[in-house]
Amino acid sequence: MEMLWVVLIGVCAGWLAGLIMKGSGFGLIGNLIVGVIGAMLGSFAFRLVGLAAYGLLGRLIVATVGAVILLVLLRFVRQGSKS
């Protein structure tokens, strides 16, 4: 059941990150996948610095931060491959 929540929160976080990072160019499905991966990345990054998220809103914030970080990294990789 926990994995289902991670996926659902990740989908919402990907959508939010897509809104925050306008022009990322990954489309709806791409941003949703990035959101799920970003949820895991955000959770890992927050644990590294000793922070924890409680409740639905906290987990959504952590997942959104992770998804935005992932979109920024993907944008750099994408621009690097064009040059």
C-alpha positions in Angstrom: 0.0 0.0 0.0 2.9 2.3 0.7 4.2 2.0 -2.9 0.8 3.0 -4.2 1.0 6.2 -2.1 4.5 6.9 -3.4 3.2 6.6 -7.0 0.2 8.8 -6.5 2.1 11.5 -4.7 4.8 11.2 -7.4 2.3 11.7 -10.1 1.0 14.9 -8.4 4.5 16.1 -7.8 5.4 15.6 -11.4 2.5 17.6 -12.5 3.4 20.4 -10.1 7.0 20.3 -11.1 6.0 20.5 -14.7 4.0 23.7 -13.9 6.9 25.1 -11.9 9.5 24.3 -14.6 7.7 25.7 -17.6 9.3 24.8 -20.9 11.0 21.6 -19.7 9.5 19.9 -22.8 8.9 16.4 -21.4 5.1 16.5 -21.8 2.5 15.2 -19.4 3.5 11.6 -19.3 7.2 12.4 -19.1 6.6 14.8 -16.2 4.5 12.3 -14.4 7.3 9.7 -14.7 9.8 12.3 -13.5 7.5 13.0 -10.6 7.5 9.3 -9.4 11.3 9.2 -9.7 11.6 12.6 -8.2 9.5 11.4 -5.2 12.1 8.8 -4.5 15.0 11.2 -5.1 13.5 13.9 -2.9 12.9 11.4 -0.1 16.5 10.2 -0.3 17.9 13.8 -0.5 15.9 14.9 2.5 17.0 11.9 4.6 20.6 12.7 3.7 20.3 16.1 5.3 18.3 14.8 8.3 14.9 16.2 7.4 11.7 14.2 7.4 8.3 14.8 5.9 5.1 14.0 7.8 1.7 13.7 6.4 0.4 14.0 2.9 1.4 17.7 2.4 4.9 17.1 3.6 5.4 14.1 1.3 4.0 16.1 -1.6 6.4 19.0 -0.9 9.4 16.6 -0.7 8.3 14.8 -3.9 7.8 18.1 -5.7 11.3 19.3 -4.7 12.8 16.1 -5.9 10.9 16.2 -9.2 12.1 19.8 -9.8 15.7 18.8 -9.0 15.4 15.9 -11.5 13.9 18.2 -14.2 16.7 20.7 -13.7 19.3 17.8 -14.1 17.5 16.4 -17.1 17.4 19.9 -18.7 21.2 20.2 -18.3 21.7 16.8 -19.7 19.4 17.5 -22.6 21.2 20.9 -23.4 24.6 19.2 -23.1 23.7 16.6 -25.7 22.6 19.3 -28.2 26.0 21.0 -28.3 
